[in-house]
Amino acid sequence: MSSDGDKLSSDEISRYARHIVLAEIGGPGQQKLKNSKVLVIGAGGLGAPVLQYLAAAGVGTIGIIDDDTVSLSNLQRQVIHRTADIGLAKTESAIAAIQEINPHVKTVSHDERLTADNAEHIIAGYDILIDGSDNFDTRYLAADTAERAKVPLVTGAVGRFDGSVTVLTPYETGPDGELLPGYRDLFPEPPPAGMVPTCVEAGVVGALTGVIGTLMAMEVIKLITGSGEPLIGRLLLYDGLSARFDTIRYKRPH
C-alpha cells in the first residue's frame, strides 16, 4: 500500500475511534486505510455497500468506474443512490453520497466502461481492485488485468437469493511455495451465452447485494490492515433462503 499521506487528524482519530481500539487495526492500521487507493468496478448492487463501508472506514482514495446512469429499478438494491438521483451518472451520485459519509475521502471518477484498451492504465493507479460488475466479460478482464498488474482482487457475484465472494492474489505464493490460484483456476472459462440468466431476467433480492457487498468490503479492510485471513483460495457461498454459509477451497491445478 502507499506509504505517503498526511497523518490522522484529531477529527479522524475521533471518527475512527472504534477501529483504533481494535488490536488488529489500531492507529497503524487506520493510517494504512487512509493511505490506500482502491478501485471499485460498478456503483451498483454490490458496489453500493462496498463504497459506503470503505468510505466510512476511512479508505483514503476511492475510484469508481461505471458508465451507467441511475434508474428507478436500481433503487431496490443500489442503496448509495436516491430517488432524486435518477438520471444522474452513477459515479456522480455515488461520489456525492461518499462525501456525505466522509469528507476525508478523496474520490476519483472513471465515467467509462472497463475495456481491454483502458483496464491496464486505470487499474495500475490503485492498490486493490474490487469487482462488483454484473457480466462475465468484465469479471474475466478485471481478473486477468489485476493478475498482470499484481494487484489484489476482491470479487463477488449475486443472483436471486445466492451470492459468493473470494479474494485473488495469483502472483503470490502460498506456504507450500506454489503460486496461489487465479480466477481462471476457479472458473476456467465463461459459461455459454444465455446459460446464466442476468439479474434483469432472474431477479435478485436487494438485501442479498448488501450481504455480499459488505463481505467484500470486509475483505478489503483485512487486506489493507493485514488483519485476519482473507478469502484467498477460498470461495465463500451464501444461500439467503436457508441462511447458510459454505466455503469451498480451490487451488491451481497441477
Backbone torsions as a table, in degrees:
resi	resn	phi	psi	omega
1	MET	NA	161.5	178.7
2	SER	-63.1	142.4	179.6
3	SER	-105.7	-5.6	-179.0
4	ASP	-84.2	179.6	177.5
5	GLY	114.4	155.6	179.7
6	ASP	-71.1	154.8	175.2
7	LYS	-70.5	160.8	179.0
8	LEU	-61.3	132.9	176.3
9	SER	-79.9	169.1	178.2
10	SER	-62.5	-35.6	177.6
11	ASP	-64.7	-41.5	179.4
12	GLU	-68.7	-37.8	177.8
13	ILE	-60.1	-40.6	176.6
14	SER	-68.6	-42.4	-178.4
15	ARG	-61.3	-41.3	-174.5
16	TYR	-101.6	21.7	-174.2
17	ALA	-55.8	-36.6	-177.8
18	ARG	-72.8	-20.7	171.8
19	HIS	-78.9	-44.8	-171.2
20	ILE	-64.6	-29.9	179.1
21	VAL	-77.5	-10.5	176.8
22	LEU	-78.1	124.9	-178.9
23	ALA	-59.8	-32.3	-177.8
24	GLU	-73.2	-17.7	179.8
25	ILE	-116.6	-67.2	177.5
26	GLY	61.8	-169.8	178.4
27	GLY	-63.7	-44.3	179.0
28	PRO	-61.0	-40.6	178.6
29	GLY	-65.8	-39.3	179.0
30	GLN	-67.0	-34.8	176.3
31	GLN	-65.9	-37.4	176.2
32	LYS	-62.6	-40.3	177.3
33	LEU	-60.8	-44.8	-178.9
34	LYS	-63.7	-33.7	-176.5
35	ASN	-86.1	-4.5	-174.8
36	SER	-87.2	152.9	177.2
37	LYS	-124.8	118.9	-179.7
38	VAL	-121.6	147.7	177.8
39	LEU	-116.9	128.4	179.0
40	VAL	-109.3	121.9	175.9
41	ILE	-88.1	112.0	177.9
42	GLY	95.1	121.5	175.1
43	ALA	-103.7	47.2	-177.1
44	GLY	-107.9	-139.6	-174.2
45	GLY	-60.6	-46.1	178.1
46	LEU	-80.3	-41.6	-178.3
47	GLY	-62.4	-33.1	-176.5
48	ALA	-58.0	-57.5	179.5
49	PRO	-67.4	-32.6	175.7
50	VAL	-58.4	-50.5	-179.1
51	LEU	-62.4	-43.0	-178.3
52	GLN	-63.4	-47.0	-176.4
53	TYR	-75.5	-32.9	176.5
54	LEU	-70.8	-36.0	174.9
55	ALA	-64.4	-46.2	-180.0
56	ALA	-63.6	-33.2	-178.8
57	ALA	-74.2	-16.2	177.3
58	GLY	95.1	23.5	172.4
59	VAL	-61.3	127.2	-168.5
60	GLY	-66.2	-42.4	-179.2
61	THR	-131.0	125.1	179.1
62	ILE	-122.6	119.6	174.6
63	GLY	-99.3	146.4	178.5
64	ILE	-129.2	127.8	174.5
65	ILE	-116.8	119.8	-177.9
66	ASP	-166.3	136.2	-179.7
67	ASP	-110.9	12.7	-174.5
68	ASP	-98.8	166.6	174.3
69	THR	-114.0	159.3	-178.5
70	VAL	-74.2	129.9	176.4
71	SER	-122.5	164.1	-176.6
72	LEU	-59.3	-39.3	-177.7
73	SER	-70.5	-13.9	177.0
74	ASN	-72.0	-28.6	-165.4
75	LEU	-70.4	-14.0	178.4
76	GLN	-68.2	-19.9	-176.9
77	ARG	-140.9	-23.0	-175.6
78	GLN	-91.6	74.8	-163.6
79	VAL	-73.0	-4.1	176.1
80	ILE	-77.6	-17.6	-179.3
81	HIS	-99.9	152.9	-180.0
82	ARG	-114.7	165.7	177.0
83	THR	-56.6	-38.3	-179.8
84	ALA	-66.9	-13.8	-178.0
85	ASP	-89.1	-3.3	-178.6
86	ILE	-55.3	128.8	-178.5
87	GLY	97.0	-18.8	178.1
88	LEU	-78.2	156.9	170.5
89	ALA	-62.2	138.8	-179.3
90	LYS	-62.1	-33.9	177.2
91	THR	-62.4	-42.9	-179.6
92	GLU	-64.3	-46.5	179.9
93	SER	-63.2	-44.5	-178.0
94	ALA	-66.3	-40.7	-179.9
95	ILE	-65.0	-39.1	176.8
96	ALA	-61.1	-41.1	179.4
97	ALA	-66.5	-40.6	179.7
98	ILE	-62.0	-42.2	180.0
99	GLN	-65.2	-30.1	175.3
100	GLU	-70.7	-35.8	179.9
101	ILE	-71.5	-46.5	-174.0
102	ASN	-153.8	103.2	-178.0
103	PRO	-69.6	-9.0	179.3
104	HIS	-80.0	-12.0	-176.2
105	VAL	-85.6	131.2	173.0
106	LYS	-88.9	135.3	-179.8
107	THR	-117.5	147.2	177.7
108	VAL	-128.7	126.1	-177.6
109	SER	-101.0	126.9	173.1
110	HIS	-116.8	92.3	-175.4
111	ASP	-83.7	67.5	-177.3
112	GLU	-160.0	171.1	177.0
113	ARG	-93.8	143.3	176.1
114	LEU	-70.0	124.6	-178.0
115	THR	-132.2	168.5	177.8
116	ALA	-61.7	-25.3	-178.4
117	ASP	-79.2	-32.2	-174.5
118	ASN	-111.3	-11.2	-170.8
119	ALA	-59.2	-49.1	-176.2
120	GLU	-62.8	-42.9	-178.8
121	HIS	-64.9	-43.8	-176.9
122	ILE	-70.6	-48.0	-174.2
123	ILE	-67.5	-29.3	-176.7
124	ALA	-59.6	-22.3	-177.5
125	GLY	-86.5	6.2	-173.6
126	TYR	-126.1	157.9	179.7
127	ASP	-86.5	-32.6	-176.9
128	ILE	-141.3	142.6	176.4
129	LEU	-112.1	133.4	177.0
130	ILE	-118.6	120.1	-177.5
131	ASP	-102.1	108.0	175.3
132	GLY	-113.5	27.7	-176.8
133	SER	-74.5	169.9	-175.0
134	ASP	-121.5	21.1	179.7
135	ASN	-145.6	151.8	-174.1
136	PHE	-69.5	-34.7	179.6
137	ASP	-57.5	-46.0	-179.3
138	THR	-68.7	-39.0	-179.8
139	ARG	-61.3	-45.7	180.0
140	TYR	-69.4	-38.6	177.4
141	LEU	-62.6	-45.6	179.8
142	ALA	-61.9	-44.6	-178.1
143	ALA	-65.2	-45.2	-179.0
144	ASP	-64.6	-41.6	-178.4
145	THR	-69.3	-42.4	178.9
146	ALA	-62.4	-38.6	179.0
147	GLU	-63.7	-45.1	179.3
148	ARG	-65.0	-37.6	-178.2
149	ALA	-81.7	-6.5	-177.4
150	LYS	57.5	48.3	177.9
151	VAL	-115.5	129.2	177.8
152	PRO	-59.6	141.6	179.7
153	LEU	-120.5	126.8	171.3
154	VAL	-107.7	119.7	-174.8
155	THR	-128.8	141.6	179.4
156	GLY	-138.3	162.1	178.7
157	ALA	-148.9	150.8	179.0
158	VAL	-140.1	157.8	174.3
159	GLY	-168.9	128.6	-179.7
160	ARG	55.4	-101.3	-178.8
161	PHE	-118.3	8.1	-173.2
162	ASP	-120.9	150.7	177.1
163	GLY	-150.7	168.5	179.7
164	SER	-149.4	156.2	179.4
165	VAL	-144.5	142.0	169.6
166	THR	-151.6	167.0	179.7
167	VAL	-124.9	137.5	-174.9
168	LEU	-126.2	125.2	172.2
169	THR	-136.8	64.1	-171.0
170	PRO	-71.5	-3.4	177.4
171	TYR	-92.3	-2.8	179.1
172	GLU	-105.1	161.4	177.1
173	THR	-106.1	149.4	177.9
174	GLY	-87.2	-176.4	179.9
175	PRO	-57.7	-26.2	-179.5
176	ASP	-85.3	1.6	179.6
177	GLY	83.9	-3.7	179.5
178	GLU	-87.3	149.9	176.0
179	LEU	-62.6	140.2	177.8
180	LEU	-71.7	157.2	-174.6
181	PRO	-72.0	153.4	175.2
182	GLY	-106.7	179.4	-177.9
183	TYR	-61.6	-37.8	-177.8
184	ARG	-75.0	-14.8	171.5
185	ASP	-75.3	-28.8	177.5
186	LEU	-85.0	-45.6	178.8
187	PHE	-127.9	89.4	-173.0
188	PRO	-54.1	-36.5	179.8
189	GLU	-154.7	156.2	179.7
190	PRO	-62.8	150.8	174.7
191	PRO	-68.9	157.9	178.1
192	PRO	-56.5	146.9	-179.6
193	ALA	-54.5	131.5	177.5
194	GLY	88.6	-10.3	-178.2
195	MET	-72.4	-40.9	179.6
196	VAL	-103.0	114.0	-178.0
197	PRO	-67.3	146.9	176.4
198	THR	-77.0	169.9	177.2
199	CYS	-63.6	-30.4	177.3
200	VAL	-63.1	-38.8	-177.3
201	GLU	-82.0	-41.5	-172.5
202	ALA	-101.4	-20.1	-177.5
203	GLY	87.3	164.5	176.6
204	VAL	-157.9	139.6	176.4
205	VAL	-74.5	129.0	-176.3
206	GLY	-57.4	-42.8	-177.6
207	ALA	-64.7	-25.8	178.4
208	LEU	-60.7	-41.7	179.5
209	THR	-64.5	-29.7	175.5
210	GLY	-67.7	-41.7	178.5
211	VAL	-61.4	-52.9	-175.4
212	ILE	-69.7	-42.0	179.2
213	GLY	-62.3	-38.2	178.6
214	THR	-68.3	-38.2	174.9
215	LEU	-62.1	-39.4	177.8
216	MET	-62.9	-43.5	178.0
217	ALA	-61.4	-38.8	178.5
218	MET	-62.1	-41.3	179.0
219	GLU	-64.5	-38.3	178.1
220	VAL	-63.0	-45.0	179.6
221	ILE	-61.4	-40.4	177.4
222	LYS	-63.4	-44.1	179.9
223	LEU	-61.7	-43.7	-176.6
224	ILE	-68.3	-44.0	-174.2
225	THR	-89.2	-10.3	-177.2
226	GLY	73.6	25.1	-177.9
227	SER	-92.0	140.4	170.5
228	GLY	64.2	-157.8	-176.9
229	GLU	-120.6	105.4	178.9
230	PRO	-63.2	163.7	-178.6
231	LEU	-79.2	52.9	178.2
232	ILE	-87.7	123.8	-176.6
233	GLY	74.9	12.6	178.2
234	ARG	-135.4	134.0	175.6
235	LEU	-106.7	116.0	178.9
236	LEU	-89.4	123.5	-178.8
237	LEU	-110.9	137.7	178.6
238	TYR	-125.9	125.9	174.9
239	ASP	-106.8	105.1	-175.9
240	GLY	-67.7	-32.4	-177.8
241	LEU	-68.9	-35.9	180.0
242	SER	-100.7	0.0	-177.8
243	ALA	53.0	53.6	-174.8
244	ARG	-129.8	135.6	172.7
245	PHE	-109.3	138.5	173.4
246	ASP	-133.9	152.8	178.5
247	THR	-125.8	130.4	177.0
248	ILE	-112.3	127.7	175.4
249	ARG	-87.6	143.2	177.9
250	TYR	-144.5	156.4	180.0
251	LYS	-150.5	176.0	177.8
252	ARG	-67.7	139.8	175.6
253	PRO	-70.9	148.0	179.5
254	HIS	-90.8	NA	NA
